[in-house]
Amino acid sequence: SLRGSWQLRSGNGSVSLRAEVPGCVHTALLSRGLIQDPYYRFNDVMYRWISLDNWTYSRMFKTPFDVRKWQKVNLVFEGVDTVAEILLNNVTLGRTDNMFNRYSFDITSVIQEVNFFEVRFLSAVSYAAEQSRCHRAHSIPPACPPPVQNGECHVNFIRKEQCSFSWDWGPSFPTQGIWKDVRIEAYNHYHLIYFSVTPFLAKNPQQWYLEVESIFDVVSPKPIAGLVTVNIPKLQTQQMFSVKLQPGEGSIVLLVNINKSAAVEAWWPNGHGRQTGYNMTTTFMMEAGCQIEKFSKVYFRTVELVQEPIPGSPGLSFYFRINGLPIFIKGSNWIPADSFQDRVTYDTLRLLLKSAADANMNALRVWGGGVYEQDEFYDICDELGIMIWQDFMFACALYPTNQNYLESVRAEVSHQVRRLKSHPSIILWSGNNENEAAIASNWFSIPYTDIGLYVKDYVTLYVKNIREIVLSEDKSRPFVASSPSNGLESVKEGWLSRDPYDTHYGDTHFYDYNSDCWNWTVYPKTRFASEYGFQSWPSFSTIEKVSSPEDWSYTSNFSLHRQHHEGGNIQMLQEIGSHFRLPQSPDPVKHFKDMIYLTQVMQAQCIKTETEFYRFSQSEIINGEGHTMGALYWQLNDIWQAPSWASLEYGGKWKLLHYFAQNFFAPLLPVAYEDKGMLHIYGVSDLHEDHKLTLRVVVHSWSSLEPVCTLAKEGVTVKAQSAVPIYKESISGLLERCRNCTRESCVITFCLMGEDGLQSPTNHYFLSSLKDAVGLEKTQLSGSISQQDDVYIFVLQTTAIAPFVTLDVGNIKGRFSDNGFLMTEKKKIVVFYPWEPTSVEELESSLILTSLLDVV
């Protein structure tokens, strides 16, 4: 391994320091104290010089083995970011230009006892600009990001994390460095490069079998014969194969039949069953005498993307069947967890992904403007049952299709598919993010006469190259060319549909910051919602770390600088203003904290409304629309501390939206909406059995903790895996029954309860905007804290009904069992799950309780 300490120097040698590999220039400068935290205040702009320079990594190393004993010695980079010349003992081995590729250089004739190793980087920003200049054919838009992002230009000309040149939620830090493992491998005869195991279910008779694929570098001049044994003890399965490896890149594909009498447990998504995996040992005994033993985990699951006609509707369905069962996809979109990938540890990933699973999510979309995630990411998803919609790394842009570029992309795709295809969590490959829509809706104002050129480029890149490779490397899961797209309808229209947002096909992305987000009729009744969202600010404790007191106002230079979405801060104000009173506090810091709180309340309530709409639309067709089978909101996590669409702040703290998600993604949920003066309640269920339940509807007047009236409707059948109407009444009728209630003076809560302790979260429905609510009183909230084993119990008390009660313990890492709730009873118990050791005293001194009327 060549991990560890290297030397790093700037282009002219004026800066020289020790640097860790894997790593990048920014984190090296930071850990040596040569720069401040790059995320502090305006440092993303102050530190532009770092990515405009050309840096060189170098080191000496002794070869720990006798070179003459080995037929082949390779230098292997799992990841180089991005454009570099690789030299060993002053001999150029080759160049790299793709962050997502794996590079292997033959150094058999170059390596010595003591070696000098150099990786000379070229600024990604200069390289991208140069590539764009040299592109003599038609222009490839967009040239640059919007000015509000303070970003760099021509990112579509470099195979690098697209958002590292800036995005509407992230800073511009075009990193340079050796971002993954680097090592030297020496071998004789043959060497295993890729190994994958893919399960298939034979139709008749029903039987599982595995496709075990091994790809070797065979250095022997003649074929090598041998035996391969595959053993899965738990499934009483052992098979032996005679194989022959041809010189060069040799591959072996073995079909292993699972013992018919073994009971195979399938891998299920979170909430639908267990994530059972089996230990498998594959032993290669080749005549050359060297034996390789490969340990792996194998999972059994099937996936189908079902696109077929729906009775009573034009178009086609778009949903996933896992192990033969249709599954409603609940989750979010994943972006890179940090601008500096070497800071993304196993613990970082575990915390974020566990938070997704804890919020009842069963899926995430790895978005196409970031990176193909590290192996650990997919391992954790396998273990937690989180399905992955995996984009290839192309987003919101058009791309060149010259020969060199396509060759680089082909190598990237083939490497990534081989690396990742054994993971049961990955259920779909998708060619790009929004590039079909970009052409169809002509985002870049291309003259009509030239559109054909770009369509041709599009088909060349995503269909003739990426799709071809995916289909040849992986027959076990579906591929779509883009998101959003019309699925099979896009294919029929030559891979580019006239309207990729058509609700009768495929998946849609939907954003609208001008309409009232509490009004469900503005949302598309789509087959699958793969992106939708609203912004909010992260909590004050998160912002405080990267700002100074003069920044703590909603309109400060810092607040404007951090907002990378044009007009975003104003849009949030408008969305808040339609239902809440805006803060008026004369104290600027109090005013800022009130604004942060309201943006989080607004975001949570908006996405709740939209997601519940998608969930209750799963079983019905209205005017040809419906059968919605997926809701992935934008976005799960944050890349830095800034206003964004995320539900998890940078560092992992849960925003109110994430607490709401825990409820709106609950396996059993009553959902209310209003239509033409009627209140409808649907029972939504992801459970595998029908349940007879009691629906409890409670009407409170804002001015009293005693309910005005309660209705219990018994014997309500909520069907397995569906959304069914369970209650309907005119709102005027309901209010009349509940004496003295008006829309402004009362609020409705409701939940589903079963005999066997089965219970849904309590949901709420507001009959009017909260700024118009009558009778709401400022409450005295108090809390006492005690420890119980390794969790903390918060007992909250209120003197009046309190909307959006929020507990915040500042920088103490952990999460609550519930937050941002409507408190309609005197007492409520909330559990705090710490992520690191803390104490009752620490929690008491950090706790801040807020409810809506604390905003002044």
C-alpha positions, 0 to 999 in steps of 0.5 A, a space after each residue: 500500500 502507498 497510503 500514508 504520508 506524501 510530500 505535496 508542493 504547489 506549482 512554483 514550489 513556494 508551498 511545500 508540506 506533508 500530505 496524507 493519501 488518500 486525500 486532497 490538497 485542501 484537506 492537506 493545507 487545512 490539517 497543516 494549519 496553512 488555511 482556515 476551515 474552507 467552509 468558514 464564511 467566504 472562504 470558498 471564494 477566498 481559497 479559489 487560488 488552491 484549485 487554480 494552481 497545479 499541485 504535485 504529490 511525491 514520495 520515496 519508497 523502498 520496494 518490500 520484495 524482490 522485483 525479479 521474482 515477479 512476472 508482473 508488477 502493477 501500480 494501481 490507483 482506485 481513484 485519481 482526482 482528476 487530471 494528472 501525469 504519473 511518473 516513477 523514477 522520472 519515467 512517465 507511466 501515463 496520464 489520468 483524466 477521469 476521477 471515476 476510473 480505476 487506473 493500472 500501470 505496468 511498472 515491471 521494467 521501471 520499479 527499482 529497490 528505492 523509488 521516487 514516485 510523482 503525481 503531477 496534477 493539472 488544475 481541473 479548472 484550467 483543464 476544463 476550460 482548455 478542453 472547451 476551447 479545443 472543442 471545435 465542433 458545436 458548443 456544449 452548453 452550459 458554459 458556466 453556472 449562474 453567478 449566484 453560485 460563485 462557481 467555475 465554468 465548463 465542468 461538463 468537459 471534465 470527468 469529475 464530480 460535477 457539483 465540485 465546480 458549484 451547485 445550487 446547494 453547494 460551494 465550488 471546491 474543484 479538488 486535486 488529489 489521490 482520493 482513493 487507495 493507491 497500491 503496488 501489486 506483484 504477481 505471477 501467472 494470474 491475478 484477480 481484478 474484479 469479482 461479482 456475484 449476481 442472483 437470478 431466479 429461474 422461472 420454472 421450476 422456481 430455483 435460485 442460481 448465481 452468476 459468479 463472474 471473475 475477471 483476471 489479468 493472466 500473465 502466463 503466455 499459455 492458458 492456465 487450467 484449474 478448479 474453482 470451488 464455490 461453497 455456501 454452507 448455510 444453503 448446503 451448496 457446494 459446486 466445483 468447476 473445471 476452468 481454463 484462463 486464456 492469456 490477457 484479460 481472461 474472465 470466467 463466468 460460473 453458474 451456481 445452482 442453489 441446493 433445491 432443498 435449502 430454504 433461501 431467505 430473500 433480501 427485502 427493502 427496509 420495512 418489508 422483511 429482513 436483509 438476509 445475506 449468506 457467506 460464500 467462499 470461492 476458491 481458485 486452485 490453478 495448475 500454476 500452483 497459486 491459490 486465491 480464496 475470495 470471501 463474499 456475501 451473497 444476497 437473493 432478490 429480484 427486481 423488475 421495473 414494471 411499465 405496462 398499460 393501466 386499465 382506465 388510463 392512457 400511458 404506462 405504469 412505472 413501479 418496482 417489484 422486488 421479489 415479485 411484490 410491488 413496493 412503494 418507494 419512499 425516500 430521498 436523493 443523496 448528494 456527496 456528504 462533503 466537498 472533500 471526499 477524504 473526510 467522508 468516513 464510514 461513520 459519516 455514511 453510517 450516521 446519514 444512512 441510518 437516519 434515512 432508515 430511521 425515518 422509514 425510508 426504503 430508498 435513495 437516489 444517488 444523484 448524477 452530479 456527485 460521485 459513485 459512492 464508496 464501497 462502504 456506502 453500498 454495504 451499509 445500504 445492503 445491510 439497512 435495506 435501502 434500495 438505490 436508484 443509481 445515476 451515472 455521473 452526468 447532470 443538468 448539462 450537455 456533454 461532448 462525444 468526441 472519441 477520447 471522451 467516449 473511451 474514458 466514459 466507457 472505461 468508467 461505466 464498465 469499472 463502476 458496474 463491475 465494482 457495484 453490481 453485486 449489491 442487492 441495494 442497487 435496483 436501477 441504473 439511470 443514465 443521467 440527471 435531467 439531460 433528456 428534459 434539458 433538450 426537450 424543454 430547450 433549457 440552453 436556447 439551442 436554435 431549432 435547426 441545431 437540435 438534431 446535433 444534440 439529440 444525436 450526441 445524447 443518443 450516442 453517449 447514453 444509449 450507444 455507449 453507456 446503455 450498451 455497456 450496462 446491458 453487457 455487464 449486468 443483466 440483473 437490473 433495469 436501465 433507464 436513460 434519464 430522470 425524469 423520463 417517460 420510460 418506455 415511451 421515451 425509448 419509443 420516441 427515439 430516447 427523447 420524449 417531447 415532454 419528459 414530465 408527462 404524468 402518464 409515464 415514467 418519473 417526474 421532477 417537480 418544483 414550484 416555489 410560487 404556488 401555495 404548498 399546502 394546496 395538494 392540487 398544484 402537485 402532479 399526479 404522477 406515476 413516480 415522483 423522483 425529485 421535489 422539494 422546498 428549501 430551509 435554513 439549517 439550525 443556528 448551532 450548525 450555522 454558528 460554526 462557520 460564521 461570525 456575529 455580524 453574519 447572523 441576520 437573514 439579509 446579511 452578506 453571509 446569508 446571501 453568499 450562502 444561498 446559491 439558488 437565485 432568489 431562494 431566501 425571498 422564496 422561503 419568505 413568501 412561502 412562510 408568509 402565506 401561512 405564518 406571521 413573519 418575525 418582527 423581533 427588534 433583536 437581530 439575532 432573535 429575529 434570525 433564529 425565528 426565521 430559521 425556525 420558520 423556514 424549517 417549519 414551512 419546509 416540513 409542512 410543505 413536503 409533508 403535504 406533497 408526499 402525503 398526496 403522492 402516497 394517497 394517490 397510489 391505488 387510484 386513477 383520476 382522469 387518467 392520472 395516478 398509481 403513484 408508486 414512488 416519492 423521493 424528495 430532494 434532498 437527504 443530506 447537505 454538503 456544507 452549512 447553508 440553506 438548501 433542500 436537505 432534511 439532514 444538516 451538514 454533520 447529520 443533525 435532523 431538520 424538522 423535515 426529517 422528523 416529519 418524514 419519519 411520520 409521513 413515510 410511516 408504514 401505516 398512516 391516515 392522510 387527510 385532504 380537502 376537496 370541494 368542502 369535503 374532508 377525505 381521510 385515506 388509510 395508507 399502508 405498506 403492511 403486507 396484511 389487511 388490518 381492521 382498525 379504529 380511526 380516531 378523529 379529534 377536533 380541538 379548539 386552539 384555545 383549549 387542551 380539552 378536545 371539543 369532540 371525538 369520533 371513533 370509527 371502528 372496523 375500518 379496513 386498511 388494505 395491504 400495500 394500498 391507499 383506501 378512502 376510510 372517511 368522508 364528511 363535509 367540513 361544515 357538517 363536522 364543525 357544526 357537530 363540534 359546537 362553536 368550531 370555525 375553520 380558524 378556531 379549531 384543528 383536526 388530529 387523527 390516528 389509526 389504532 388496532 387491537 394488537 397494539 398496531 398504531 399509526 402516528 397521529 396526523 394533523 390537518 389545519 383548517 386555516 392558515 396558522 396566521 389566521 388561527 383564533 384562540 392560540 395562546 402563548 404557552 409555557 413549555 417546560 421539560 424535565 430530563 432523566 437518563 434511562 440506560 443509554 437514552 434520555 427521557 424528556 418529559 414536556 409540559 404545556 399550558 396550552 395547545 402548541 403547534 410545531 413544538 421543537 426541541 433543540 440541544 445545540 451541538 450535542 449529537 443525537 436525535 429525538 424520537 419526535 420533533 416539530 409536533 403539534 402538542 394537544 395534551 398537557 404532557 408528552 414524552 420524547 426520547 433522545 438517542 445520543 450519538 456520542 456520550 452526553 449527560 443530563 446536565 449537558 442536555 439541560 443547559 443546552 435545551 431550547 424549547 420553541 413553539 410557533 407563538 415564541 416567534 415574535 
